[in-house]
Amino acid sequence: MNDRQMKMLQYLRKKKAASMEELCRILNVSRSTARRDALELQELGAVKTGGGRVSAVESNAIMRHYKIRENEYVAEKERIAENAADFLKDGITLFMDGGTTTFKLCRIIKNYRDITVITNGIYVAAALAEVPTVSLFLAGGYGRQGLGTVHGEPTVEFLRQFKADVCFISAGGVDIDGIYDASLQSAWASRQMLQNAAVRVLLCDHSKFRHNLKFRLCDFSQIDYIITDREPPKEVLKAAAVQKTEFIIG
């Protein structure tokens, strides 16, 4: 997804819908270019087109395409990854899911030696596959277009074979009742990683707070640390503190 398409999507999320003429004017492009961008965003499941109008797709109940998510809150995700580096050291074994925030850790992991990574993340695996200091284990399973992960019963069974020093997972939403995911099968894989890790770390930017989705991944008792870029709502801080979950904010 290019910068122009990202600008179109951001505009539509604010306005909910716009005519093709309006988008041409805002983006300063021809109608054919605006139409082509809108159709590509429609293929990613981000918008709907018809009748000369383009409307944003509400996303709190679905897993949005990886290419969209990776272009959101980029600076915030990079800061979160920098703070997560405190949990890394030479010789460590990690679980990593396929979230876009977790993916930001890959460039930092390359600075360490003798790291073992177990993941169900397709892009995480691709980023680390040629790193000589990383021993990589990629779970098998079913890959759905745009999700960025493999999942399903074979994935969970594969993950069950490993133990890790630290587990890094991402989430689609966080509220007073815990952590949420838009994909039930991805949630199963993340739960297995959490179960088999000594230290469990959630990486999430501030947009995830007060945002619950279809599937509850876990409650705060299964998370040791939450690394985020902005202080969460007070009620979330209180609910997490009751279950001994610590926030790292920066």
ABEGO torsion letter per residue (X at the ends): XBAAAAAAAAAAAAAGBBBAAAAAAAAGBBAAAAAAAAAAAAAAGABBBEGGBBBBBBAAABBBBAAAAAABGAAAAAAAAAAAAAABBBGBBBBBBABAAAAAAAAAAAABBGBBBBBABAAAAAAAAABAABBBBBBBEBBBBGAGBBBEAAAAAAAAABBBABBBBBBABBBAAEBBBABAAAAAAAAAAAAABABBBBBBBAAABGBBBABBABBAAABABBBBABBBBAAAAAAAAAAGBBBBBX
